[in-house]
Amino acid sequence: MNLWQGFEPGQLIALSILVPFIGALLVVATGKTPNLRETVTLSTAVILFTIVLAITDLVFQGVALNLQVIELFPGLGISFDVEPLGVLFALVASFLWIITSIYAIGYMRGHHEVNQTRFFCCFALAISSVMAICFSGNLLTLFIFYEVLTLSTYPLVTHAGTDAAKKGGRIYLGILLSTSIAFLLLAVLGTWSLTGTLDFRPGGIFAETEHKGVLAVLLVLFCYGIGKAAIMPFHRWLPAAMVAPTPVSALLHAVAVVKAGVFSILKVVIYIFGLDELRNLETTDIMLYIGAATILISSCIAMTKDNLKARLAYSTVSQLSYIVVGALLASSIAAAGAALHIATHAAGKITLFFCAGAIMVASHKKNISDMAGLGRQMPLTMAAFAIGAISIIGLPPMAGTWSKWHLAMGALDADKLLIVATLIISSLLNIAYLLPIPFKAFFHRSNEAQEAWSWSQTKEAPLPCLIAIGVTSLGCIVMFFYPEPLIALINLIPDVSTIGNSDG
């Protein structure tokens, strides 16, 4: 962090966005030398993380960080303003970019993927847009870079170039662009018309208006306009994107796209509506229960999927709605749980996707029904899968325990017993569709399995993949025993607290 001590706060914000963008250009420039190209990728990711750590340190010191870039309209332009929720997302994204890059090097080489330069370039561009989303100072800035993120990840989804990849890409682009233009843009324009500002402000910007019916409609438009949150029925883009290479799935499901969606909803709830105003809207409960339905329905669909990535995709749809529900409960404890779930779900789900990719590289297996006895061949990978699964379920001693606990306490605080029941049932469904996978791998034997097992039988994925899997699975454990730094950051978010059981 001392490396950036002499920089002004505004310069640090600019660097957090520009460093991955410059890294993307350097990746293209060094594309003919794979070792150099990947050194550039890793170096850029590490530099970005140190910048985010410096920003985090200033936030804990109470330093205001903002940057005005350009005024597009009177009183409205592209601007950035650092606040604790954005810092939390930036920490998750920047750290996991390092780990995903390490994994991607092993995966892309081990799987002999083509167009690797384009892959690493688009990956860096996506992270640049994520940083801009994290630190957006108003809805206009958020909307612009939300769209940039969609466009920059489209080549990653269609990376394989097959008919299936192109079809998945069309669904991905079609749903995300149509929802953002038809709903999110309309919500942004409606907010500007009603308030004359799009700035994110603690407590919201609607406190003085009497147009409760209009606000109720705006809430629905925001929830469905932010299609990356994958609320049903606008969720199909996410399973469709599973045609992409596994590192892209990790990017989509843990680092960038889906987290940008739920982060945006949480930010709109806290800084545009405000938790107090949200409680008074007629459509809050409607969207809350649609989110709850998404949790249960997608969990049930996940149980029917034999393809491992497809099962994990529907699991992600379910887990994202935990964060949406946490936001819409309009309880400070639930909002804290939703913010914490951004980090805990990221660690657990990226571990599961890393394991899925490792299984495909090492054994060429994609279907769960073919994985009997695989734990004898890939014990490290399947043990890590079990750790990630337990974290997603929300059982100790894994990180997901804390976020699910706060969500349940928030639902009780808001007197929403149906939501408490939803969380309990969902966790049971999580057990049903996740734990049988490592159980089958370790305790069932395939027809080819030998009676005696030895380490000579193991055939794990390339070392970079194993390193990445080890780091993320360890993160699931560390965040259980040492969640204090995350909780301290979340406690800085206005109207959000993990202490006490009342909104006061």
C-alpha positions as CSV (number, residue, x, y, z in Angstrom):
1,M,0.0,0.0,0.0
2,N,3.0,2.3,0.6
3,L,3.6,2.0,-3.2
4,W,0.6,4.4,-3.8
5,Q,1.1,6.7,-0.8
6,G,2.0,9.7,-2.9
7,F,-1.1,9.5,-5.1
8,E,-4.2,11.6,-4.7
9,P,-7.5,9.8,-4.0
10,G,-8.9,10.7,-7.4
11,Q,-5.7,9.4,-9.1
12,L,-6.1,6.0,-7.3
13,I,-9.7,5.7,-8.7
14,A,-8.5,6.5,-12.2
15,L,-5.6,3.9,-11.8
16,S,-8.0,1.2,-10.7
17,I,-9.9,1.6,-13.9
18,L,-7.0,2.3,-16.3
19,V,-4.5,-0.3,-15.1
20,P,-6.6,-3.3,-16.3
21,F,-7.4,-1.4,-19.5
22,I,-3.7,-0.8,-20.2
23,G,-3.1,-4.4,-19.2
24,A,-5.5,-5.4,-22.0
25,L,-3.6,-3.4,-24.5
26,L,-0.3,-4.9,-23.4
27,V,-1.8,-8.4,-23.6
28,V,-2.5,-7.8,-27.3
29,A,1.0,-6.3,-27.8
30,T,2.6,-9.4,-26.3
31,G,0.2,-12.0,-27.7
32,K,2.8,-13.7,-29.8
33,T,4.9,-14.6,-26.7
34,P,2.6,-16.6,-24.4
35,N,4.9,-16.5,-21.4
36,L,5.3,-12.7,-21.6
37,R,1.6,-12.2,-22.3
38,E,0.6,-14.2,-19.2
39,T,3.3,-12.4,-17.1
40,V,1.6,-9.2,-18.1
41,T,-1.8,-10.5,-17.1
42,L,-0.6,-11.6,-13.7
43,S,1.4,-8.5,-13.1
44,T,-1.5,-6.3,-14.0
45,A,-3.9,-8.2,-11.7
46,V,-1.5,-7.9,-8.8
47,I,-0.9,-4.2,-9.4
48,L,-4.7,-3.6,-9.5
49,F,-5.2,-5.5,-6.2
50,T,-2.5,-3.3,-4.5
51,I,-4.4,-0.2,-5.7
52,V,-7.7,-1.5,-4.3
53,L,-5.9,-2.2,-1.0
54,A,-4.7,1.4,-0.9
55,I,-8.2,2.6,-1.6
56,T,-9.5,0.4,1.2
57,D,-7.0,1.7,3.6
58,L,-8.1,5.3,2.9
59,V,-11.8,4.4,3.3
60,F,-11.1,3.0,6.8
61,Q,-9.3,6.2,7.5
62,G,-12.4,8.2,6.6
63,V,-10.8,9.8,3.5
64,A,-13.3,10.9,0.8
65,L,-12.3,9.6,-2.6
66,N,-14.1,11.0,-5.7
67,L,-13.3,11.8,-9.3
68,Q,-15.2,14.0,-11.7
69,V,-14.4,12.9,-15.3
70,I,-16.7,14.8,-17.6
71,E,-20.0,16.7,-17.5
72,L,-22.3,15.3,-20.2
73,F,-25.4,17.3,-19.2
74,P,-25.8,20.2,-16.8
75,G,-25.3,18.7,-13.3
76,L,-24.8,15.2,-14.7
77,G,-21.8,13.4,-16.0
78,I,-19.4,10.5,-15.5
79,S,-18.1,10.6,-12.0
80,F,-16.8,8.2,-9.4
81,D,-17.2,8.2,-5.6
82,V,-15.8,5.5,-3.4
83,E,-18.0,4.0,-0.7
84,P,-17.7,0.8,1.4
85,L,-20.0,-1.4,-0.6
86,G,-18.1,-0.7,-3.8
87,V,-14.8,-1.3,-2.0
88,L,-16.1,-4.7,-0.9
89,F,-16.9,-5.7,-4.5
90,A,-13.6,-4.2,-5.8
91,L,-11.7,-6.3,-3.2
92,V,-13.4,-9.5,-4.3
93,A,-13.1,-8.8,-8.0
94,S,-9.5,-7.7,-8.0
95,F,-8.2,-10.5,-5.7
96,L,-10.1,-13.2,-7.6
97,W,-8.8,-11.8,-10.9
98,I,-5.3,-12.8,-9.8
99,I,-6.5,-16.3,-8.8
100,T,-8.6,-16.8,-12.0
101,S,-5.7,-15.7,-14.1
102,I,-3.4,-18.3,-12.5
103,Y,-6.2,-20.9,-13.1
104,A,-6.8,-19.8,-16.7
105,I,-3.1,-20.2,-17.6
106,G,-3.2,-23.9,-16.6
107,Y,-6.7,-24.5,-18.0
108,M,-6.2,-22.7,-21.4
109,R,-2.9,-24.5,-22.0
110,G,-4.0,-27.9,-20.6
111,H,-7.2,-27.8,-22.8
112,H,-5.3,-26.4,-25.8
113,E,-7.7,-23.5,-26.3
114,V,-7.3,-21.2,-29.3
115,N,-7.5,-17.4,-29.3
116,Q,-5.9,-17.1,-25.9
117,T,-4.7,-13.6,-26.5
118,R,-8.2,-12.4,-27.2
119,F,-9.4,-14.3,-24.1
120,F,-6.9,-12.6,-21.7
121,C,-7.5,-9.2,-23.4
122,C,-11.3,-9.3,-22.9
123,F,-10.9,-10.6,-19.4
124,A,-8.9,-7.5,-18.5
125,L,-11.4,-5.2,-20.2
126,A,-14.2,-6.8,-18.2
127,I,-12.3,-6.2,-14.9
128,S,-11.7,-2.6,-16.0
129,S,-15.5,-2.1,-16.4
130,V,-16.1,-3.9,-13.1
131,M,-13.8,-1.4,-11.3
132,A,-15.8,1.5,-12.9
133,I,-19.0,-0.1,-11.7
134,C,-17.7,-0.5,-8.2
135,F,-16.8,3.2,-7.8
136,S,-19.6,4.7,-9.9
137,G,-20.7,8.0,-8.4
138,N,-24.1,8.1,-10.1
139,L,-26.6,6.0,-12.0
140,L,-25.5,7.3,-15.4
141,T,-21.9,6.1,-14.8
142,L,-23.2,2.8,-13.5
143,F,-25.4,2.3,-16.5
144,I,-22.6,3.1,-19.0
145,F,-20.1,0.7,-17.6
146,Y,-22.8,-2.0,-16.9
147,E,-23.3,-2.0,-20.7
148,V,-19.5,-2.0,-21.3
149,L,-19.2,-5.1,-19.1
150,T,-21.9,-6.9,-21.1
151,L,-20.2,-6.1,-24.4
152,S,-16.7,-7.0,-23.2
153,T,-17.7,-10.4,-21.9
154,Y,-19.6,-11.4,-25.1
155,P,-16.4,-12.5,-26.9
156,L,-15.6,-14.6,-23.8
157,V,-19.0,-16.4,-23.9
158,T,-18.6,-17.1,-27.7
159,H,-14.9,-18.0,-27.3
160,A,-15.2,-21.5,-28.7
161,G,-16.7,-20.3,-32.0
162,T,-19.0,-23.3,-32.3
163,D,-22.7,-23.0,-33.2
164,A,-23.6,-23.8,-29.6
165,A,-21.3,-21.0,-28.4
166,K,-22.8,-18.5,-30.8
167,K,-26.3,-19.5,-29.8
168,G,-25.4,-19.1,-26.1
169,G,-23.8,-15.7,-26.9
170,R,-27.0,-14.5,-28.7
171,I,-29.1,-15.4,-25.6
172,Y,-26.5,-13.8,-23.3
173,L,-26.4,-10.6,-25.3
174,G,-30.0,-10.5,-26.2
175,I,-31.4,-10.8,-22.6
176,L,-28.9,-8.5,-21.0
177,L,-29.1,-5.7,-23.5
178,S,-32.9,-5.9,-23.9
179,T,-33.5,-5.8,-20.1
180,S,-31.1,-2.9,-19.6
181,I,-32.4,-0.8,-22.4
182,A,-36.1,-1.6,-21.9
183,F,-36.2,-1.4,-18.1
184,L,-33.0,-0.1,-16.5
185,L,-32.6,2.9,-18.9
186,L,-36.3,3.7,-18.3
187,A,-35.7,3.5,-14.5
188,V,-32.7,5.8,-14.8
189,L,-34.7,8.4,-16.8
190,G,-37.6,8.1,-14.4
191,T,-35.3,8.7,-11.5
192,W,-33.8,11.8,-13.1
193,S,-37.2,13.2,-14.1
194,L,-38.5,12.7,-10.5
195,T,-35.5,14.0,-8.5
196,G,-33.3,16.0,-10.9
197,T,-30.3,13.9,-9.8
198,L,-28.8,10.5,-10.3
199,D,-26.2,10.7,-7.5
200,F,-25.8,7.9,-5.0
201,R,-26.6,9.3,-1.6
202,P,-26.7,7.7,1.8
203,G,-30.4,7.3,2.8
204,G,-31.5,7.6,-0.9
205,I,-32.7,10.5,-3.0
206,F,-36.5,9.9,-2.9
207,A,-37.1,11.0,0.7
208,E,-38.9,14.2,-0.2
209,T,-41.2,12.9,-3.0
210,E,-44.8,11.9,-2.6
211,H,-45.0,9.9,-5.8
212,K,-45.1,6.5,-4.0
213,G,-46.8,4.8,-7.0
214,V,-44.1,5.9,-9.3
215,L,-41.4,4.7,-6.9
216,A,-43.1,1.3,-6.7
217,V,-42.9,1.0,-10.5
218,L,-39.3,2.2,-10.6
219,L,-38.3,-0.5,-8.1
220,V,-39.7,-3.2,-10.4
221,L,-37.9,-1.6,-13.4
222,F,-34.6,-1.5,-11.5
223,C,-34.9,-5.2,-10.3
224,Y,-35.7,-6.5,-13.8
225,G,-33.5,-3.9,-15.7
226,I,-30.4,-5.2,-13.8
227,G,-30.7,-8.5,-15.7
228,K,-27.3,-9.6,-14.5
229,A,-28.9,-10.4,-11.1
230,A,-30.7,-13.2,-13.0
231,I,-34.2,-12.9,-11.3
232,M,-36.7,-15.2,-13.0
233,P,-37.9,-15.1,-15.7
234,F,-34.8,-13.1,-17.1
235,H,-32.3,-15.7,-16.0
236,R,-31.8,-17.9,-19.1
237,W,-28.7,-16.0,-20.2
238,L,-26.8,-17.4,-17.3
239,P,-27.2,-21.2,-18.1
240,A,-26.8,-20.3,-21.8
241,A,-23.4,-18.8,-21.1
242,M,-22.1,-22.1,-19.8
243,V,-20.9,-22.9,-23.3
244,A,-17.9,-20.7,-22.5
245,P,-14.5,-22.1,-21.1
246,T,-14.5,-22.7,-17.4
247,P,-12.4,-19.7,-16.5
248,V,-15.1,-17.6,-18.1
249,S,-17.7,-19.3,-16.1
250,A,-15.7,-18.4,-13.0
251,L,-15.5,-14.8,-14.2
252,L,-19.3,-14.7,-14.9
253,H,-20.4,-16.5,-11.7
254,A,-18.0,-15.2,-9.1
255,V,-15.8,-12.3,-10.2
256,A,-17.6,-10.0,-12.6
257,V,-21.0,-10.3,-14.3
258,V,-23.4,-11.7,-11.8
259,K,-21.8,-9.9,-8.9
260,A,-22.1,-6.7,-10.8
261,G,-25.8,-7.4,-11.1
262,V,-26.6,-8.0,-7.4
263,F,-24.1,-5.3,-6.4
264,S,-26.0,-2.8,-8.5
265,I,-29.4,-3.8,-7.0
266,L,-27.9,-3.5,-3.5
267,K,-26.4,-0.2,-4.3
268,V,-29.7,1.1,-5.8
269,V,-31.6,0.0,-2.7
270,I,-29.2,1.6,-0.3
271,Y,-28.2,4.8,-2.1
272,I,-31.2,5.5,-4.4
273,F,-34.2,4.3,-2.5
274,G,-32.9,4.0,1.0
275,L,-34.0,1.2,3.4
276,D,-36.6,3.4,5.1
277,E,-38.3,4.4,1.8
278,L,-38.1,0.8,0.5
279,R,-40.3,-0.4,3.4
280,N,-43.2,1.8,2.3
281,L,-43.4,0.7,-1.3
282,E,-46.2,-1.7,-2.4
283,T,-44.0,-3.6,-4.9
284,T,-41.2,-4.3,-2.4
285,D,-42.9,-7.4,-1.1
286,I,-43.9,-8.5,-4.6
287,M,-40.2,-8.4,-5.8
288,L,-39.1,-9.9,-2.5
289,Y,-41.3,-13.0,-3.1
290,I,-40.3,-13.3,-6.7
291,G,-36.7,-13.4,-5.5
292,A,-37.7,-16.1,-3.0
293,A,-39.4,-18.1,-5.7
294,T,-36.3,-17.8,-7.9
295,I,-34.2,-19.2,-5.0
296,L,-36.5,-22.3,-4.7
297,I,-37.3,-22.9,-8.4
298,S,-33.7,-22.7,-9.6
299,S,-32.6,-25.0,-6.8
300,C,-35.2,-27.6,-7.9
301,I,-34.0,-27.2,-11.6
302,A,-30.4,-27.6,-10.4
303,M,-31.3,-31.0,-9.0
304,T,-32.4,-32.2,-12.4
305,K,-29.2,-31.3,-14.2
306,D,-26.6,-34.1,-14.9
307,N,-24.1,-31.7,-16.5
308,L,-22.0,-30.3,-13.7
309,K,-21.7,-26.8,-15.1
310,A,-25.4,-26.6,-15.8
311,R,-26.1,-27.7,-12.2
312,L,-23.7,-25.0,-10.9
313,A,-25.3,-22.4,-13.2
314,Y,-28.8,-22.9,-11.7
315,S,-27.2,-22.9,-8.3
316,T,-25.8,-19.5,-9.0
317,V,-29.3,-18.2,-10.1
318,S,-30.5,-19.3,-6.7
319,Q,-27.6,-17.9,-4.7
320,L,-27.9,-14.5,-6.5
321,S,-31.4,-14.1,-5.3
322,Y,-30.2,-14.5,-1.7
323,I,-28.6,-11.1,-2.2
324,V,-31.6,-9.7,-3.9
325,V,-33.9,-10.9,-1.1
326,G,-31.4,-9.5,1.5
327,A,-31.6,-6.1,-0.2
328,L,-35.4,-6.1,-0.5
329,L,-36.0,-7.1,3.1
330,A,-35.2,-3.5,3.9
331,S,-33.5,-4.6,7.1
332,S,-30.0,-3.4,8.1
333,I,-29.0,-6.9,9.2
334,A,-30.3,-8.5,6.0
335,A,-28.5,-5.9,3.9
336,A,-25.3,-6.7,5.8
337,G,-25.9,-10.4,5.0
338,A,-26.5,-9.6,1.3
339,A,-23.2,-7.6,1.2
340,L,-21.3,-10.4,2.9
341,H,-22.8,-13.0,0.6
342,I,-21.1,-11.2,-2.3
343,A,-17.8,-12.3,-0.9
344,T,-18.7,-15.7,0.6
345,H,-20.6,-16.9,-2.5
346,A,-17.7,-15.7,-4.7
347,A,-15.2,-17.9,-2.8
348,G,-17.5,-20.9,-2.7
349,K,-18.8,-20.8,-6.2
350,I,-15.5,-20.0,-7.9
351,T,-14.0,-23.0,-6.1
352,L,-16.8,-25.2,-7.6
353,F,-16.3,-23.9,-11.1
354,F,-12.5,-24.3,-10.8
355,C,-13.1,-27.9,-9.8
356,A,-15.5,-28.5,-12.7
357,G,-12.9,-27.2,-15.1
358,A,-10.1,-29.3,-13.6
359,I,-12.3,-32.4,-13.9
360,M,-12.9,-31.7,-17.6
361,V,-9.2,-31.0,-18.3
362,A,-7.9,-34.0,-16.4
363,S,-10.6,-36.6,-17.0
364,H,-12.7,-35.1,-19.8
365,K,-15.9,-35.7,-17.8
366,K,-18.7,-33.2,-17.8
367,N,-21.7,-35.2,-16.4
368,I,-22.1,-36.1,-12.7
369,S,-23.3,-39.6,-13.6
370,D,-19.8,-40.3,-15.0
371,M,-18.0,-39.2,-11.8
372,A,-18.2,-42.3,-9.7
373,G,-14.8,-43.0,-8.2
374,L,-13.3,-39.8,-9.5
375,G,-12.2,-38.9,-6.0
376,R,-9.7,-41.8,-6.2
377,Q,-8.2,-40.2,-9.4
378,M,-8.5,-36.5,-8.3
379,P,-8.6,-36.4,-4.5
380,L,-7.4,-32.9,-4.1
381,T,-9.9,-31.5,-6.6
382,M,-12.9,-33.4,-5.1
383,A,-11.9,-32.4,-1.6
384,A,-11.9,-28.8,-2.6
385,F,-15.2,-29.3,-4.3
386,A,-16.6,-30.6,-1.0
387,I,-15.3,-27.5,0.8
388,G,-16.9,-25.1,-1.8
389,A,-20.2,-27.1,-1.6
390,I,-20.3,-26.9,2.2
391,S,-19.7,-23.1,2.0
392,I,-22.5,-22.7,-0.5
393,I,-24.8,-24.7,1.7
394,G,-24.0,-22.4,4.6
395,L,-22.6,-25.0,7.1
396,P,-19.7,-24.4,9.5
397,P,-16.8,-24.2,9.3
398,M,-17.2,-22.5,5.9
399,A,-17.6,-18.8,5.0
400,G,-21.2,-19.1,3.7
401,T,-22.4,-19.7,7.3
402,W,-22.1,-16.1,8.2
403,S,-23.9,-14.5,5.2
404,K,-26.8,-17.0,5.5
405,W,-27.0,-16.4,9.2
406,H,-27.3,-12.6,8.8
407,L,-29.8,-13.1,6.0
408,A,-32.0,-15.3,8.2
409,M,-31.7,-12.9,11.1
410,G,-32.6,-10.0,8.8
411,A,-35.7,-11.9,7.7
412,L,-36.7,-12.4,11.3
413,D,-36.0,-8.8,12.0
414,A,-38.3,-7.8,9.1
415,D,-40.9,-10.3,10.4
416,K,-40.8,-12.3,7.1
417,L,-41.2,-15.8,8.3
418,L,-41.9,-17.1,4.8
419,I,-38.4,-15.9,3.8
420,V,-36.9,-17.6,6.8
421,A,-38.6,-20.8,5.6
422,T,-37.3,-20.2,2.1
423,L,-33.7,-19.9,3.3
424,I,-34.0,-23.1,5.3
425,I,-35.6,-25.1,2.4
426,S,-33.1,-23.7,0.0
427,S,-30.2,-24.9,2.2
428,L,-31.7,-28.4,2.3
429,L,-32.0,-28.3,-1.5
430,N,-28.3,-27.1,-1.7
431,I,-27.4,-30.3,0.3
432,A,-29.4,-32.4,-2.1
433,Y,-27.8,-31.2,-5.3
434,L,-24.2,-30.5,-4.2
435,L,-23.1,-33.0,-1.6
436,P,-23.9,-36.2,-3.6
437,I,-21.3,-35.1,-6.1
438,P,-18.2,-35.5,-3.9
439,F,-19.9,-38.4,-2.1
440,K,-20.3,-40.2,-5.4
441,A,-16.7,-39.3,-6.3
442,F,-15.2,-40.7,-3.1
443,F,-17.5,-43.5,-2.1
444,H,-18.8,-45.0,-5.4
445,R,-16.6,-47.0,-7.7
446,S,-16.6,-46.8,-11.4
447,N,-16.5,-50.0,-13.5
448,E,-12.8,-49.3,-14.3
449,A,-11.9,-48.7,-10.6
450,Q,-9.2,-50.9,-9.2
451,E,-9.6,-52.6,-5.8
452,A,-6.5,-51.1,-4.3
453,W,-5.8,-47.4,-4.4
454,S,-2.5,-45.6,-4.5
455,W,-1.2,-42.1,-5.2
456,S,0.1,-43.4,-8.5
457,Q,-3.5,-43.5,-9.7
458,T,-4.0,-39.8,-9.3
459,K,-4.4,-37.6,-12.4
460,E,-5.0,-34.1,-11.2
461,A,-5.3,-31.0,-13.4
462,P,-2.2,-28.8,-14.2
463,L,-0.5,-27.2,-11.2
464,P,-1.7,-23.7,-11.9
465,C,-5.3,-25.0,-11.7
466,L,-4.5,-26.8,-8.4
467,I,-2.9,-23.7,-6.9
468,A,-6.0,-21.6,-7.7
469,I,-8.3,-24.2,-6.3
470,G,-6.3,-24.4,-3.2
471,V,-6.4,-20.7,-2.6
472,T,-10.1,-20.3,-3.1
473,S,-11.0,-23.3,-1.0
474,L,-8.7,-22.0,1.8
475,G,-10.5,-18.7,1.5
476,C,-13.8,-20.4,2.3
477,I,-12.3,-21.6,5.6
478,V,-10.4,-18.4,6.5
479,M,-13.5,-16.2,6.0
480,F,-15.3,-18.4,8.5
481,F,-12.7,-18.1,11.3
482,Y,-11.7,-14.5,10.4
483,P,-14.6,-12.6,9.0
484,E,-13.8,-9.4,11.0
485,P,-12.2,-7.4,8.2
486,L,-15.2,-7.9,5.9
487,I,-17.6,-7.1,8.7
488,A,-15.7,-4.0,9.6
489,L,-16.0,-2.8,6.0
490,I,-19.7,-3.6,5.8
491,N,-20.3,-1.8,9.1
492,L,-19.2,1.4,7.3
493,I,-22.0,1.2,4.8
494,P,-24.8,3.7,5.6
495,D,-27.9,2.1,7.3
496,V,-26.2,-1.3,7.2
497,S,-25.0,-3.0,10.4
498,T,-24.1,-6.5,11.5
499,I,-24.4,-5.5,15.1
500,G,-27.7,-5.8,16.9
501,N,-31.0,-7.1,15.6
502,S,-33.0,-4.0,14.9
503,D,-32.9,-1.2,12.4
504,G,-33.4,1.2,15.3
